[in-house]
């Protein structure tokens, strides 16, 4: 997906134990995105998703979903 720039960013700090759930949700995602994970502190990860403007709300909800 190098032909289209993903200019918008959604970022959320999450507990490390939630990371597997995030990966499962993103694994078969049809919407174009790029994700980066950073270790912020022990047990805390920062998830950054680059996406299109129209998908900001979708990815914000995905990262905020506690289930």
LINJO-V55785 format. One record per residue. N is the residue number from 1. RES is the residue in three letters. PHI is phi in whole degrees, -180 to 180 (none if undefined). Layout:
n = <N N>
res = <RES RES>
phi = <PHI PHI>
//
This chain:
n = <1 2 3 4 5 6 7 8 9 10 11 12 13 14 15 16 17 18 19 20 21 22 23 24 25 26 27 28 29 30 31 32 33 34 35 36 37 38 39 40 41 42 43 44 45 46 47 48 49 50 51 52 53 54 55 56 57 58 59 60 61 62 63 64 65 66 67>
res = <UNK UNK UNK UNK UNK UNK UNK UNK UNK UNK UNK UNK UNK UNK UNK UNK UNK UNK UNK UNK UNK UNK UNK UNK UNK UNK UNK UNK UNK UNK UNK UNK UNK UNK UNK UNK UNK UNK UNK UNK UNK UNK UNK UNK UNK UNK UNK UNK UNK UNK UNK UNK UNK UNK UNK UNK UNK UNK UNK UNK UNK UNK UNK UNK UNK UNK UNK>
phi = <none -84 -80 -126 -79 -101 -92 -101 -125 -120 -129 -151 -92 -132 -69 -58 -70 -85 -61 -62 -66 -64 -59 -62 -68 -85 -54 -108 -66 -86 -73 -64 -160 -134 -119 -130 -122 -124 -85 -90 -156 -59 82 -125 -119 -106 -103 -120 -118 -96 -152 -77 -58 -69 -105 -58 -62 -60 -72 -61 -65 -60 -75 -85 -64 -86 -90>
//
